Amino acid sequence: MSLRSLPRLESLSRASPLVSRTRLHLPRAHPTPAARWIQNHHPSGVRLSSVSRATPSISSPSTSALPLRASPLRLSRPPTSLSPAFVRYCSYRRHNMCRLAGETEHFGGAKPDPTAGRELLPTNVLPRHYDVTLEPDFKKFTFEGKVVIDFVVQEETKSISLHTLEIDIHSAQIKSGGSVVASSSAITYDESTQVSNIELKDALPKGKTQLEIKYTGQLNDQMAGFYRSTYKKPDGSEGMLATTQMEANDCRRAFPCFDEPAHKANFTVTLIAEKHLTCLSNMDVASESDVHSDVSGTTKKAVKFHPTPLMSTYLVAFIIGELNYIETKKFRVPIRVYAPPSSDIEHGRFSLDLAARTLEYYEKIFGADFPLPKMDMVAIPDFAAGAMENWGLITYRVVDLMLDEQGSSAAMKERVAEVVQHELAHQWFGNLVTMDWWEGLWLNEGFATLMSWLSCNHFYPEWKVWESYVADNLQSALGLDSLRSSHPIEVPVKRASEVDQIFDAISYSKGSCVLRMISTYLGEDVFLEGVRRYIKKHAYGNTQTDDLWAALEDASGKPVRDIMSIWTKNVGFPVVQVTENSSDNSIHIKQNRFLRTGDTKPEEDKVLYPVFLGLRTEKGVDESLVLSDREGVYKVSDLDFFKLNANHTSIYRTSYTQERLTKLGQAAKEGKLTVEDRAGMIADAGALATSGYQKTSGVLNLLKGFDTEDSFVVWSEILARVATVQSAWIFEDQAVKDGLEAFVKELVSERAHKLGWKFSDSDGHVEQQFKAMLFGAAGMAGDQEIIAAAKDMFAKYKTGDKSAIHPNIKGSVFSMALKYGAKEEYDAIMDIFRKSNNTDERNTALRCIGRAKDPELIKRTLDFTLTSEVKSQDIYLPTSGLRSHAEGTEQLFTWLTEKWPEIYKRLSGNPPILGSMVTICTSSFAKPEQLERVEKFFKDIDTRAFDQPLAQSKDAIRSKISWLQRDRDDVAAWVKENGYKKSSL
């Protein structure tokens, strides 16, 4: 599942009012630093998985040192430029580090038994086949259902337990040969476990049997299970379709089932609908016939689909609605893109063509055919995540599938490519081979994330996606994992309600980084051979992480399990501190757990990670060095130039002396460091300042020294790091905030003017994003010429000249119009939102309206958020922009407290979005008294559905409080000494 469109706080360090990181996944989304600017400033800073930038392979990023060409950062969710990136922070509650999984504590190295205490269904009966018949009622918002389940009875029993949620069971009967042989004597329901227990009058003997259940379900509006989605037809009337979202635990809303990933079965689906509606499911159509509808009393059609291969319940999908489609036969099986009449179906052409090429590519590198007879991809108007990998029937947010290539930015094109390739990778990783329980979620999401980068690099080498992997995916992982309340990659999951909270940067980004690290260690060819063996051995089955390690060991002959288990079973990562001894040309290296708050306790620092040092010298890169102890000493041929973690393929921060940092800055200018090295070095320096390993003024000086830098990726990292400081200082003295903004203007204005903001067909993909990022950064920092240009573009655009603003800079122009405008500009952008038929443009308008600081306009934005004009899937967009300024941040939390009952009622059926809203409304605080307000408000509220994001938000606040206590005066002095002050407009 892609988290791209879900705002998740995945790397607080990236947070910033200037350039936020994006990219569902969300979680499902569906998430490029630069892309953030370009992608119309998605204020949520959501980070989506990303595509990969050019480089020869997964494990070896660009190796040419010399002024490497800029490369676009991987956009993964809607990009943004407005606010602190969403970073999920957890809190340190005295002695309770992380209470996510069944109250299991994760100290820096605890290895809890992941199977202990799981809430699982009894295994007295096991499902083998489901025959599901469904008929929705679009007037009553219900559906009638019948499911016939073929079981194997493992042991004699008088009861059968299944998962159900918001389902009214009318009857349950045991059948044999079409005859009823036993009926239920009672049906009880456990609300806490969402289990219906069917008591039978007579015991079932061991062997095969069949259970028939008739029931009524809710065609809800919560974007979960079997639900309804609305859209505006071309004639202005409202259309409605019925669709599904089963992952993680919502198949139980559609039909009674064994809703656990290990219970694979075959599914035969029949849909009853009006004859003019399109019916889709995982498989192709087996038959279509007329039937009498008991719901409407009319004749409808019954569309029956062929049985699926063995698969888990969370992958079942079906859709009924008015849909248009386009098709390609460039792949071995037909591929279609479907969309409701509200979308121009031709905007699905890019995704359609890319899907055909990607499926062919994946078949080749995975050594296994795509096993279904067709592939459908469908744009859904209401969708909680970015996309969902249902086998053979992938569902997407409209904006993540439909691309207007003439009216969308380069960053949006990259984002759509990544989401499509991520979901297609799942057809093997997750669908064909599935984790046996949710602590193995990373096997699905980490693989799909990495493979999407790999495939994007294959098809679009000019995008240089691997360069941006360091600034996007790696930083997303390290940002979340630097919190006390992070969790292991293999996080123990006890209850179904916990699962939604681990669709985060650990499962997606850190998971993919671990795989990339092992690929570097083994070599890409060996790694992919291990992957092929893993798929071949476990096709149609369930696996655990050790199964992957075994396959890689088999292919490589190396002790993969011993090395990698430490990374997946433990929380956190190390900071490697480097000191030098010139007398014998050696370096002393020591590892300790890294926490953003800089106050690691002994009990949190027990794990010794196998750290792949990747030592770069004048002679090249030595990948053989591994630090497995607390500290070690290593010889270096020449201390004049060396750098650890070459290309940043390993998961750690490196702390150098100030002298070494200065030398590395010079080495960067001399072309000795790759783009990945330069971006990674800046990211490390920024994170180390946040945690107190060095002064923030030192990092700001380091960034000043990159005045000759010409890489888009590196510049996006520079801006992200300054933005992180700005977001932490958002409530500080205005003179200091003005000084930091003036610093940004000094950094980027000259280069922004040099590159310009006119776009032509001859501009490369990377160049377009570079121009857009610098234009936005300079304008938001007060560059008068750019502001004037933006105002002129906006004036023409709002009067009907749609060519006045290039898609690459639309978000920046809207943001400047609001920051430097007033009510007139606000009304114009609201008008654009209401009248536009382009989903991307409508989202851009929503993301930007929070930029307005006027108290009355802040109130209008907040009041507007809960109206019917804003879909629940988009509710985070208008609020996110408010986090770009202190006034909005304060009012946002007040609004949350005043409107909590309404917010909770609207979003309680979709915990990921509810958790994201909690994050948005709390995580931008930076003062002790603000943290106290958050804790006081939630003290007496049941937070189980969002305890992770709430804890992470509080951790984020604590981190900023500590940082400001250490460096408040340091930054103020630096601003004053350098003469930075507010520019006159």
VOVEXZA-471455 format. One line per 4 residues: number of its first residue (from 0); their letters; for each residue z, y, x of C-alpha. Coordinates in steps of 0.5 Angstrom, whole numbers, always signed. Layout:
BEGIN
NUM> a> Z Y X; ...
This chain:
BEGIN
0> mslr> +0 +0 +0; -2 +7 +3; +4 +12 +2; -1 +18 +4
4> slpr> +0 +22 -2; +8 +21 -3; +12 +26 +1; +16 +22 +5
8> lesl> +21 +25 +11; +18 +21 +16; +19 +26 +22; +24 +31 +21
12> sras> +23 +33 +28; +16 +35 +26; +18 +39 +20; +16 +46 +20
16> plvs> +14 +52 +16; +8 +52 +20; +4 +46 +21; +7 +40 +18
20> rtrl> +5 +32 +19; +2 +29 +13; +1 +22 +11; +1 +15 +4
24> hlpr> +4 +13 +5; +6 +13 +1; +9 +10 +1; +5 +8 -2
28> ahpt> +3 +13 +2; -2 +13 +3; +0 +22 +10; -5 +29 +23
32> paar> -2 +35 +25; -8 +39 +26; -10 +36 +19; -4 +38 +16
36> wiqn> -7 +45 +17; -14 +43 +15; -12 +39 +10; -10 +45 +6
40> hhps> -3 +46 +8; +0 +40 +4; +7 +43 +4; +10 +36 +4
44> gvrl> +9 +35 +11; +8 +28 +8; +6 +23 +14; +1 +18 +12
48> ssvs> -2 +12 +16; -8 +15 +20; -14 +13 +22; -15 +12 +29
52> ratp> -18 +16 +34; -24 +14 +39; -22 +10 +45; -24 +4 +47
56> siss> -19 -1 +44; -12 -1 +41; -8 -1 +47; -12 +3 +52
60> psts> -13 +10 +49; -17 +15 +53; -17 +14 +60; -21 +20 +62
64> alpl> -16 +25 +65; -20 +32 +66; -20 +36 +60; -21 +31 +55
68> rasp> -24 +34 +48; -20 +35 +43; -19 +30 +38; -17 +31 +31
72> lrls> -10 +28 +29; -10 +23 +24; -9 +26 +17; -5 +21 +13
76> rppt> -3 +24 +7; -4 +31 +4; -4 +35 +10; +0 +41 +10
80> slsp> +2 +47 +14; +7 +50 +10; +14 +47 +11; +18 +42 +14
84> afvr> +15 +36 +14; +18 +31 +10; +23 +27 +15; +27 +22 +12
88> ycsy> +34 +23 +15; +40 +18 +14; +47 +21 +14; +53 +18 +19
92> rrhn> +58 +17 +14; +64 +16 +18; +64 +9 +20; +58 +7 +15
96> mcrl> +52 +8 +19; +47 +5 +14; +48 +2 +7; +41 +0 +5
100> aget> +41 -7 +5; +47 -10 +1; +52 -6 +5; +50 -9 +12
104> ehfg> +52 -4 +17; +46 -3 +23; +50 +0 +29; +45 +0 +35
108> gakp> +44 -7 +36; +47 -11 +30; +43 -17 +28; +46 -19 +21
112> dpta> +43 -25 +17; +37 -23 +13; +38 -29 +8; +45 -28 +7
116> grel> +47 -25 +0; +40 -25 -3; +39 -24 -10; +34 -30 -11
120> lptn> +32 -34 -17; +34 -41 -18; +29 -46 -15; +30 -51 -20
124> vlpr> +23 -50 -23; +17 -47 -19; +11 -43 -22; +4 -46 -20
128> hydv> -1 -42 -25; +0 -37 -30; -5 -36 -36; -4 -28 -38
132> tlep> -7 -25 -44; -5 -18 -46; -7 -13 -51; -5 -6 -50
136> dfkk> -4 -1 -56; -6 +6 -54; -3 +9 -60; +4 +6 -60
140> ftfe> +4 +6 -52; +6 -2 -52; +2 -8 -51; +2 -15 -54
144> gkvv> +3 -21 -49; +3 -28 -48; +4 -32 -42; +3 -39 -41
148> idfv> +6 -42 -34; +5 -48 -31; +11 -51 -27; +14 -56 -23
152> vqee> +21 -58 -25; +24 -59 -18; +31 -62 -21; +33 -64 -28
156> tksi> +35 -57 -32; +36 -54 -39; +35 -47 -37; +29 -43 -34
160> slht> +30 -36 -30; +25 -31 -30; +24 -24 -28; +23 -19 -34
164> leid> +24 -11 -35; +23 -7 -41; +20 -14 -45; +22 -16 -51
168> ihsa> +21 -24 -52; +19 -26 -59; +19 -34 -57; +19 -39 -51
172> qiks> +17 -46 -52; +16 -52 -47; +9 -55 -49; +6 -61 -47
176> ggsv> -2 -63 -48; -2 -57 -53; +4 -59 -57; +11 -56 -57
180> vass> +16 -61 -54; +22 -56 -53; +24 -49 -56; +29 -44 -53
184> sait> +36 -45 -56; +38 -38 -53; +35 -32 -49; +40 -28 -45
188> ydes> +39 -22 -40; +42 -20 -34; +40 -12 -33; +43 -12 -26
192> tqvs> +38 -17 -24; +33 -16 -29; +33 -23 -30; +32 -27 -37
196> niel> +35 -34 -37; +32 -38 -42; +37 -44 -45; +33 -50 -47
200> kdal> +36 -55 -53; +34 -61 -49; +34 -62 -41; +27 -62 -37
204> pkgk> +26 -68 -33; +23 -67 -26; +15 -67 -26; +10 -62 -29
208> tqle> +11 -58 -35; +9 -51 -39; +12 -45 -41; +9 -41 -47
212> ikyt> +12 -34 -48; +10 -29 -53; +13 -22 -52; +12 -14 -53
216> gqln> +12 -10 -47; +12 -2 -46; +5 +1 -44; +10 +6 -40
220> dqma> +8 +13 -37; +12 +11 -30; +6 +9 -26; +10 +2 -26
224> gfyr> +8 -5 -28; +3 -4 -34; +2 +3 -35; -2 +9 -38
228> styk> -6 +14 -35; -9 +20 -38; -15 +25 -36; -19 +30 -38
232> kpdg> -26 +28 -41; -32 +33 -40; -31 +36 -47; -24 +38 -46
236> segm> -21 +32 -50; -16 +27 -47; -18 +20 -45; -13 +15 -43
240> latt> -13 +8 -39; -9 +2 -38; -7 +0 -31; -2 -3 -26
244> qmea> +2 -2 -20; +6 -8 -19; +9 -7 -12; +14 -8 -10
248> ndcr> +18 -11 -16; +14 -9 -23; +10 -15 -25; +16 -16 -29
252> rafp> +14 -10 -33; +7 -13 -35; +9 -21 -36; +15 -25 -35
256> cfde> +15 -28 -28; +18 -31 -21; +17 -24 -18; +18 -25 -11
260> pahk> +13 -26 -6; +14 -33 -4; +13 -35 -11; +5 -36 -10
264> anft> +1 -38 -16; -6 -38 -19; -7 -33 -24; -12 -33 -30
268> vtli> -12 -26 -34; -15 -25 -41; -15 -18 -43; -17 -16 -51
272> aekh> -20 -9 -51; -25 -5 -55; -32 -7 -54; -34 +0 -51
276> ltcl> -28 +0 -45; -29 -3 -39; -24 -9 -37; -22 -11 -29
280> snmd> -18 -16 -26; -17 -19 -19; -23 -24 -20; -30 -23 -23
284> vase> -31 -25 -31; -31 -32 -33; -33 -30 -40; -33 -25 -46
288> sdvh> -32 -27 -53; -31 -23 -60; -23 -24 -63; -20 -21 -68
292> sdvs> -14 -16 -66; -7 -17 -70; -6 -10 -67; -11 -6 -70
296> gttk> -14 -11 -75; -21 -10 -72; -26 -14 -68; -25 -13 -61
300> kavk> -27 -17 -54; -23 -22 -50; -25 -21 -43; -23 -28 -39
304> fhpt> -23 -27 -31; -23 -33 -27; -17 -36 -24; -15 -32 -17
308> plms> -13 -36 -11; -6 -37 -9; -2 -30 -9; +4 -27 -10
312> tylv> +6 -23 -17; +6 -16 -13; -2 -17 -12; -4 -18 -19
316> afii> -8 -12 -23; -12 -11 -29; -15 -5 -32; -17 -3 -39
320> geln> -21 +4 -40; -27 +8 -40; -30 +8 -33; -36 +9 -29
324> yiet> -38 +6 -23; -43 +5 -17; -45 -1 -13; -47 -3 -6
328> kkfr> -49 -10 -4; -49 -9 +3; -44 -14 +4; -44 -21 +3
332> vpir> -40 -20 -4; -42 -14 -9; -37 -8 -8; -36 -3 -13
336> vyap> -33 +4 -14; -30 +6 -21; -27 +12 -24; -26 +15 -31
340> pssd> -31 +20 -34; -26 +26 -31; -29 +25 -24; -36 +25 -21
344> iehg> -38 +18 -20; -42 +20 -14; -36 +22 -10; -34 +15 -9
348> rfsl> -41 +14 -5; -37 +15 +2; -32 +10 +0; -37 +5 -2
352> dlaa> -41 +5 +4; -35 +5 +8; -32 -1 +5; -38 -5 +6
356> rtle> -38 -4 +13; -31 -5 +14; -30 -11 +10; -36 -14 +15
360> yyek> -32 -12 +21; -26 -15 +19; -29 -21 +18; -31 -21 +25
364> ifga> -25 -19 +28; -20 -23 +24; -24 -30 +24; -24 -31 +17
368> dfpl> -28 -29 +11; -26 -24 +5; -25 -30 +0; -26 -27 -7
372> pkmd> -33 -26 -10; -32 -18 -11; -29 -12 -9; -27 -7 -14
376> mvai> -24 +0 -12; -22 +4 -18; -19 +12 -18; -13 +12 -22
380> pdfa> -11 +19 -25; -4 +18 -25; -2 +14 -19; +5 +14 -15
384> agam> +3 +12 -8; -4 +13 -4; -7 +7 -6; -5 -1 -7
388> enwg> -8 -7 -4; -9 -11 -10; -13 -17 -8; -20 -15 -10
392> lity> -18 -9 -15; -16 -4 -10; -13 +2 -14; -12 +9 -11
396> rvvd> -10 +16 -13; -17 +20 -14; -16 +24 -8; -16 +18 -4
400> lmld> -22 +15 -6; -27 +20 -9; -30 +25 -3; -34 +31 -5
404> eqgs> -37 +31 +2; -40 +38 +1; -34 +41 -2; -28 +37 +2
408> saam> -26 +39 +9; -27 +34 +15; -19 +33 +15; -20 +30 +8
412> kerv> -26 +26 +10; -22 +23 +15; -16 +21 +11; -20 +18 +5
416> aevv> -23 +14 +11; -16 +12 +13; -14 +10 +6; -20 +6 +5
420> qhel> -19 +2 +11; -12 +1 +11; -12 -2 +4; -18 -7 +6
424> ahqw> -14 -9 +12; -9 -11 +7; -14 -16 +4; -12 -21 +10
428> fgnl> -5 -18 +12; -1 -18 +6; -6 -22 +1; -9 -28 +5
432> vtmd> -2 -28 +9; +4 -25 +6; +11 -24 +8; +16 -29 +5
436> wweg> +21 -24 +3; +21 -16 +4; +25 -16 +10; +18 -18 +13
440> lwln> +14 -12 +9; +12 -9 +16; +8 -15 +17; +4 -12 +12
444> egfa> +4 -5 +13; +5 -5 +20; -2 -9 +21; -5 -5 +16
448> tlms> -4 +1 +19; -6 -1 +26; -12 -4 +24; -14 +2 +20
452> wlsc> -14 +6 +26; -18 +1 +30; -23 +0 +25; -24 +8 +24
456> nhfy> -25 +8 +32; -30 +3 +31; -34 +7 +26; -33 +14 +28
460> pewk> -31 +14 +36; -33 +21 +36; -27 +23 +32; -22 +20 +38
464> vwes> -17 +18 +33; -13 +14 +39; -12 +21 +42; -8 +23 +36
468> yvad> -4 +16 +35; +1 +19 +39; +2 +26 +36; +2 +22 +29
472> nlqs> +4 +15 +28; +8 +15 +34; +12 +21 +33; +13 +19 +25
476> algl> +16 +13 +28; +21 +16 +33; +22 +22 +28; +26 +17 +23
480> dslr> +28 +12 +28; +32 +18 +32; +37 +18 +26; +43 +14 +25
484> sshp> +41 +12 +19; +35 +9 +21; +34 +1 +20; +31 -4 +23
488> ievp> +24 -6 +23; +26 -13 +20; +31 -10 +15; +35 -14 +11
492> vkra> +34 -13 +4; +39 -16 -1; +37 -13 -8; +30 -12 -11
496> sevd> +32 -5 -12; +33 -4 -5; +25 -5 -3; +22 +2 -5
500> qifd> +27 +5 +0; +24 +1 +6; +16 +4 +5; +17 +9 +10
504> aisy> +16 +11 +17; +19 +5 +20; +15 -1 +16; +9 +3 +17
508> skgs> +9 +7 +23; +14 +4 +28; +11 -3 +26; +4 -1 +28
512> cvlr> +7 +2 +34; +10 -5 +36; +4 -8 +35; +0 -3 +39
516> mist> +5 -4 +45; +5 -12 +45; -3 -11 +45; -2 -7 +51
520> ylge> +2 -12 +54; -2 -18 +52; -9 -15 +53; -13 -13 +46
524> dvfl> -17 -19 +47; -11 -24 +47; -8 -20 +42; -13 -21 +37
528> egvr> -14 -28 +39; -7 -29 +37; -8 -25 +30; -14 -30 +29
532> ryik> -10 -36 +30; -4 -33 +26; -9 -32 +20; -12 -39 +20
536> khay> -5 -42 +20; -2 -39 +15; -8 -37 +10; -5 -37 +3
540> gntq> +2 -38 +5; +8 -34 +7; +10 -32 +14; +16 -29 +17
544> tddl> +16 -25 +24; +17 -31 +28; +11 -34 +26; +7 -28 +29
548> waal> +10 -28 +35; +9 -36 +36; +1 -35 +35; +1 -29 +40
552> edas> +5 -34 +45; +0 -39 +43; -6 -35 +45; -2 -31 +51
556> gkpv> +3 -36 +54; +8 -31 +55; +15 -30 +52; +13 -26 +46
560> rdim> +19 -28 +41; +24 -26 +47; +21 -19 +48; +19 -17 +41
564> siwt> +25 -19 +37; +29 -14 +40; +25 -9 +38; +24 -11 +31
568> knvg> +31 -14 +29; +35 -8 +32; +35 +0 +30; +33 +5 +34
572> fpvv> +30 +6 +41; +32 +9 +48; +31 +15 +52; +29 +14 +59
576> qvte> +33 +18 +64; +29 +19 +70; +32 +22 +77; +28 +22 +84
580> nssd> +30 +20 +91; +26 +23 +96; +29 +20 +102; +26 +13 +100
584> nsih> +20 +15 +95; +24 +12 +89; +26 +13 +82; +32 +11 +78
588> ikqn> +31 +10 +71; +37 +9 +66; +36 +7 +58; +41 +9 +53
592> rflr> +40 +10 +45; +37 +16 +43; +40 +20 +37; +37 +27 +35
596> tgdt> +44 +29 +34; +45 +27 +41; +52 +24 +40; +51 +17 +41
600> kpee> +57 +13 +41; +59 +7 +45; +58 +2 +39; +51 +5 +38
604> dkvl> +49 +4 +45; +49 -4 +46; +42 -6 +45; +38 -6 +52
608> ypvf> +31 -6 +50; +25 -9 +54; +22 -2 +56; +15 -2 +58
612> lglr> +15 +3 +63; +7 +4 +64; +8 +8 +71; +2 +13 +72
616> tekg> +1 +15 +79; -5 +17 +83; -7 +10 +84; -8 +9 +77
620> vdes> -3 +6 +71; +2 +0 +73; +3 -4 +66; +7 -9 +69
624> lvls> +14 -6 +70; +19 -7 +65; +26 -5 +65; +30 -10 +61
628> dreg> +37 -8 +64; +41 -1 +63; +38 +2 +69; +34 +0 +75
632> vykv> +30 +3 +81; +23 +3 +82; +19 +5 +88; +13 +10 +87
636> sdld> +8 +11 +92; +8 +19 +92; +13 +23 +89; +8 +29 +88
640> ffkl> +5 +26 +82; +8 +20 +77; +9 +20 +70; +12 +14 +65
644> nanh> +9 +11 +59; +2 +12 +61; -2 +14 +54; +5 +13 +50
648> tsiy> +4 +6 +48; +11 +5 +48; +17 +7 +44; +21 +11 +48
652> rtsy> +23 +18 +50; +23 +20 +57; +28 +25 +60; +25 +28 +66
656> tqer> +29 +34 +71; +26 +41 +69; +23 +41 +76; +19 +34 +74
660> ltkl> +17 +37 +68; +14 +43 +71; +10 +39 +76; +7 +35 +70
664> gqaa> +5 +41 +67; +1 +43 +73; -2 +36 +73; -4 +37 +66
668> kegk> -8 +43 +68; -11 +39 +74; -14 +34 +69; -9 +28 +72
672> ltve> -6 +27 +65; -10 +24 +59; -9 +28 +52; -4 +22 +50
676> drag> +0 +24 +56; +0 +31 +55; +1 +31 +47; +7 +25 +48
680> miad> +10 +29 +54; +10 +36 +49; +13 +31 +44; +18 +28 +48
684> agal> +21 +35 +51; +21 +38 +44; +25 +32 +41; +30 +32 +47
688> atsg> +31 +39 +46; +33 +38 +39; +38 +33 +41; +41 +37 +47
692> yqkt> +38 +34 +53; +35 +40 +55; +35 +47 +53; +30 +50 +47
696> sgvl> +28 +56 +51; +26 +51 +57; +21 +47 +52; +18 +54 +49
700> nllk> +17 +56 +56; +13 +49 +57; +9 +51 +51; +7 +57 +54
704> gfdt> +5 +54 +60; -1 +50 +56; -5 +57 +56; -11 +53 +59
708> edsf> -11 +47 +54; -17 +45 +50; -15 +39 +46; -14 +39 +39
712> vvws> -9 +34 +39; -5 +37 +44; -5 +44 +41; -3 +41 +34
716> eila> +3 +38 +38; +5 +45 +41; +4 +48 +34; +8 +42 +31
720> rvat> +14 +43 +36; +14 +51 +35; +14 +49 +28; +20 +45 +28
724> vqsa> +24 +50 +32; +22 +55 +26; +24 +50 +21; +31 +49 +24
728> wife> +32 +57 +25; +30 +59 +18; +36 +62 +16; +38 +65 +22
732> dqav> +37 +72 +24; +31 +76 +22; +29 +79 +29; +29 +72 +32
736> kdgl> +25 +69 +26; +20 +75 +27; +20 +73 +35; +18 +66 +34
740> eafv> +12 +68 +29; +10 +73 +34; +10 +67 +40; +6 +63 +35
744> kelv> +1 +69 +35; +1 +70 +42; -1 +62 +43; -6 +62 +38
748> sera> -10 +68 +37; -14 +69 +43; -17 +62 +42; -17 +62 +35
752> hklg> -22 +68 +35; -26 +65 +41; -27 +59 +37; -28 +63 +30
756> wkfs> -28 +61 +23; -35 +60 +21; -37 +53 +20; -44 +50 +21
760> dsdg> -47 +43 +21; -47 +43 +28; -40 +43 +29; -37 +36 +31
764> hveq> -31 +33 +27; -26 +35 +32; -29 +42 +33; -28 +43 +25
768> qfka> -21 +41 +25; -19 +45 +31; -22 +52 +28; -19 +51 +22
772> mlfg> -12 +49 +25; -12 +55 +30; -15 +60 +24; -9 +58 +19
776> aagm> -4 +58 +25; -6 +65 +27; -6 +68 +20; +0 +65 +18
780> agdq> +3 +68 +24; +1 +75 +23; -6 +76 +26; -9 +82 +22
784> eiia> -16 +81 +23; -16 +74 +21; -11 +76 +15; -16 +81 +13
788> aakd> -22 +76 +13; -18 +71 +9; -16 +77 +4; -24 +78 +4
792> mfak> -26 +71 +3; -21 +70 -3; -23 +76 -6; -30 +74 -7
796> yktg> -28 +67 -8; -24 +69 -14; -29 +72 -17; -34 +66 -17
800> dksa> -37 +66 -10; -35 +59 -9; -38 +59 -2; -34 +65 +0
804> ihpn> -28 +60 +3; -30 +54 +7; -27 +47 +5; -24 +47 +12
808> ikgs> -20 +53 +11; -19 +53 +4; -11 +52 +4; -10 +57 +10
812> vfsm> -14 +62 +6; -10 +61 -1; -3 +61 +3; -5 +67 +7
816> alky> -7 +70 +0; +0 +68 -3; +4 +70 +4; +1 +77 +4
820> gake> +0 +78 -3; +3 +79 -10; +3 +77 -17; -5 +78 -17
824> eyda> -6 +73 -12; -1 +68 -15; -4 +69 -22; -11 +68 -19
828> imdi> -9 +61 -15; -6 +59 -22; -12 +60 -25; -16 +56 -20
832> frks> -11 +50 -21; -12 +50 -29; -20 +51 -28; -22 +47 -23
836> nntd> -25 +40 -24; -24 +38 -16; -18 +34 -15; -17 +36 -8
840> ernt> -18 +44 -10; -13 +43 -15; -8 +40 -10; -9 +45 -5
844> alrc> -7 +50 -10; -1 +47 -12; +1 +46 -5; +1 +53 -4
848> igra> +4 +57 -10; +11 +56 -7; +9 +61 -1; +10 +66 -6
852> kdpe> +17 +69 -4; +18 +74 -10; +24 +72 -14; +20 +72 -20
856> likr> +14 +68 -17; +19 +63 -14; +22 +62 -21; +15 +61 -24
860> tldf> +14 +56 -19; +20 +52 -21; +19 +53 -28; +12 +51 -28
864> tlts> +14 +44 -24; +17 +41 -30; +11 +43 -35; +6 +38 -37
868> evks> +1 +41 -33; +4 +38 -27; +3 +30 -27; +9 +26 -25
872> qdiy> +5 +24 -19; +4 +31 -16; +11 +34 -18; +13 +35 -11
876> lpts> +7 +39 -9; +9 +46 -12; +16 +45 -10; +14 +43 -3
880> glrs> +11 +50 -1; +18 +53 -3; +21 +50 +3; +17 +55 +8
884> haeg> +22 +60 +7; +29 +61 +6; +29 +64 -1; +25 +58 -4
888> teql> +29 +53 +0; +36 +56 -3; +33 +57 -10; +30 +50 -10
892> ftwl> +37 +46 -9; +40 +51 -15; +34 +49 -19; +35 +41 -17
896> tekw> +42 +42 -19; +41 +46 -26; +35 +41 -28; +38 +34 -25
900> peiy> +38 +31 -32; +31 +33 -34; +28 +31 -27; +32 +24 -27
904> krls> +30 +23 -34; +22 +24 -32; +22 +20 -25; +28 +15 -26
908> gnpp> +22 +10 -27; +19 +11 -20; +25 +11 -15; +20 +13 -9
912> ilgs> +18 +20 -12; +25 +21 -15; +27 +20 -7; +22 +24 -5
916> mvti> +24 +30 -10; +31 +29 -7; +29 +30 +0; +25 +36 -1
920> ctss> +30 +40 -5; +36 +38 +0; +33 +37 +7; +31 +44 +9
924> fakp> +38 +46 +9; +41 +48 +16; +48 +50 +15; +55 +47 +14
928> eqle> +56 +50 +8; +49 +48 +5; +51 +41 +7; +57 +41 +3
932> rvek> +54 +43 -3; +49 +37 -2; +55 +33 -2; +59 +36 -7
936> ffkd> +53 +36 -12; +52 +28 -11; +59 +26 -10; +59 +24 -18
940> idtr> +52 +22 -19; +50 +14 -18; +45 +15 -12; +43 +8 -11
944> afdq> +36 +9 -13; +35 +14 -7; +41 +13 -3; +36 +12 +3
948> plaq> +33 +19 +3; +39 +22 +1; +43 +20 +7; +37 +22 +11
952> skda> +36 +29 +8; +44 +30 +10; +43 +27 +17; +37 +32 +18
956> irsk> +42 +37 +16; +47 +35 +21; +42 +35 +26; +40 +42 +25
960> iswl> +47 +44 +25; +48 +41 +32; +42 +44 +35; +44 +51 +32
964> qrdr> +51 +51 +35; +48 +49 +42; +42 +53 +42; +42 +59 +37
968> ddva> +44 +64 +43; +39 +61 +48; +33 +62 +43; +35 +69 +41
972> awvk> +36 +71 +48; +29 +68 +50; +26 +72 +44; +29 +78 +47
976> engy> +27 +77 +54; +20 +75 +53; +19 +81 +48; +17 +78 +42
980> kkss> +18 +82 +35; +15 +83 +29; +8 +85 +29; +6 +91 +24
984> l> +1 +89 +19
